[in-house]
Amino acid sequence: MTDDTRTARGTLDWQPLEQHTDLVAAPVAQTEVPGLLVAEIDASLADTAAFCDAYEVSLAASANCVVVQARRGETTTYAAVTVLGTDRADVNKTVRKHLGARKITFADQEHTEQATGMTSGGITPVGLPHGWPILVDQRVAAEPELVIGGGVRGSKLLISGQQLAALPGAEVLDLVIPVEPSA
């Protein structure tokens, strides 16, 4: 099956999140995003490419969320950056400038897990700590259905880009590094 014929739903058994909160991280289970669906997956297949291949999900309908740590002087800000699985976030320029930081790095895995109550490889913008900026790429916000982490490596959420853009602290921006045309 080619990516052109795949969808966000793939071959997964999607169920209402409110009936299966045991499949997600506690902060995700406590969110109030209506209509979220969840599917259990093999945790060893949580990484985007492996997940999409195994469950026949379109890479263009899969969103990745990374947590960055932005610093300016004594101030440190943690933020979530969400882009499509086909894209790469411009962390060093666009995200750094938007957050007003002098230095930006990917956040430490251990700190991220403690601060979010989620597991690396399953981090999702749904249920992040209050006050964290959630930067959503405009391509993500435009998608009618997306797959994103469930806060743990063993599940995925089905959500719309509109729902991601409506999360508390969410901002929609052009976050993707432009692809240089071939010569």
GISUL-V660334 format. One record per residue. N is the residue number from 1. RES is the residue in one letter. OMEGA is omega in whole degrees, 0 to 359 (999 if undefined). Layout:
BEGIN
N/RES/OMEGA ; N/RES/OMEGA
END
This chain:
BEGIN
1/M/180 ; 2/T/180 ; 3/D/180 ; 4/D/183 ; 5/T/179 ; 6/R/178 ; 7/T/176 ; 8/A/183 ; 9/R/178 ; 10/G/180 ; 11/T/184 ; 12/L/177 ; 13/D/183 ; 14/W/181 ; 15/Q/177 ; 16/P/182 ; 17/L/184 ; 18/E/178 ; 19/Q/185 ; 20/H/182 ; 21/T/179 ; 22/D/182 ; 23/L/186 ; 24/V/175 ; 25/A/183 ; 26/A/180 ; 27/P/178 ; 28/V/180 ; 29/A/183 ; 30/Q/182 ; 31/T/180 ; 32/E/176 ; 33/V/185 ; 34/P/173 ; 35/G/180 ; 36/L/175 ; 37/L/180 ; 38/V/175 ; 39/A/176 ; 40/E/178 ; 41/I/173 ; 42/D/184 ; 43/A/179 ; 44/S/180 ; 45/L/184 ; 46/A/180 ; 47/D/192 ; 48/T/184 ; 49/A/180 ; 50/A/179 ; 51/F/182 ; 52/C/179 ; 53/D/185 ; 54/A/186 ; 55/Y/177 ; 56/E/178 ; 57/V/178 ; 58/S/177 ; 59/L/180 ; 60/A/177 ; 61/A/178 ; 62/S/181 ; 63/A/177 ; 64/N/178 ; 65/C/174 ; 66/V/178 ; 67/V/178 ; 68/V/177 ; 69/Q/181 ; 70/A/182 ; 71/R/171 ; 72/R/184 ; 73/G/180 ; 74/E/184 ; 75/T/176 ; 76/T/178 ; 77/T/173 ; 78/Y/181 ; 79/A/175 ; 80/A/179 ; 81/V/185 ; 82/T/178 ; 83/V/177 ; 84/L/179 ; 85/G/179 ; 86/T/187 ; 87/D/176 ; 88/R/181 ; 89/A/176 ; 90/D/184 ; 91/V/187 ; 92/N/178 ; 93/K/187 ; 94/T/183 ; 95/V/180 ; 96/R/181 ; 97/K/181 ; 98/H/180 ; 99/L/178 ; 100/G/185 ; 101/A/171 ; 102/R/182 ; 103/K/178 ; 104/I/178 ; 105/T/171 ; 106/F/184 ; 107/A/177 ; 108/D/184 ; 109/Q/182 ; 110/E/179 ; 111/H/180 ; 112/T/180 ; 113/E/179 ; 114/Q/183 ; 115/A/185 ; 116/T/187 ; 117/G/181 ; 118/M/181 ; 119/T/175 ; 120/S/185 ; 121/G/178 ; 122/G/183 ; 123/I/181 ; 124/T/176 ; 125/P/180 ; 126/V/178 ; 127/G/178 ; 128/L/180 ; 129/P/178 ; 130/H/176 ; 131/G/178 ; 132/W/173 ; 133/P/175 ; 134/I/182 ; 135/L/185 ; 136/V/178 ; 137/D/182 ; 138/Q/178 ; 139/R/176 ; 140/V/183 ; 141/A/183 ; 142/A/185 ; 143/E/179 ; 144/P/177 ; 145/E/180 ; 146/L/172 ; 147/V/179 ; 148/I/182 ; 149/G/179 ; 150/G/181 ; 151/G/175 ; 152/V/182 ; 153/R/185 ; 154/G/177 ; 155/S/176 ; 156/K/176 ; 157/L/171 ; 158/L/188 ; 159/I/175 ; 160/S/175 ; 161/G/178 ; 162/Q/178 ; 163/Q/177 ; 164/L/181 ; 165/A/181 ; 166/A/179 ; 167/L/177 ; 168/P/179 ; 169/G/182 ; 170/A/175 ; 171/E/179 ; 172/V/183 ; 173/L/171 ; 174/D/188 ; 175/L/190 ; 176/V/174 ; 177/I/180 ; 178/P/178 ; 179/V/179 ; 180/E/178 ; 181/P/179 ; 182/S/181 ; 183/A/999
END
